[in-house]
């Protein structure tokens, strides 16, 4: 039960609003300090396995065979696989069904055998969490591109 008075709620809300506005202002200022003189930014982009998988899908959809640096893509995807067979969207987060399905398909496109231990573990995770029926809309679109989703 919350025993705070309405004025205490308003005060707390205002305090949070002031802190949030201050944080946004500092973040914007920091970003502009990092911009190059012609107002652009350049830096390393870190992403999850969906970016890697989608790059493989892109090459596949263009009919690029063999896929350039297929071994590098394979190693990158496998290095990110978790012990439970899944892939995550961010470090120290649980496995994600969409990321796992995309990584699994990318590895198949890259020639990985479905009987490989990594693929068997991935399939177990994917099925345990609802399979393709539970993936996000973008994964559905990518899979539909290959006739794997209606």
Secondary structure, DSSP 8 states (H G I E B T S, - for coil): -----HHHHHHHHHHHHHHHHHHHHHHHHHHHHHS-TTS---------HHHHHHHHHHHHHTT-SS-TTHHHHHHHHHHT--TTS---SSTT----HHHHHHHHHHHHHTT--TTSHHHHHHHHHHHHTTGGGG--HHHHHHHHHTTS--
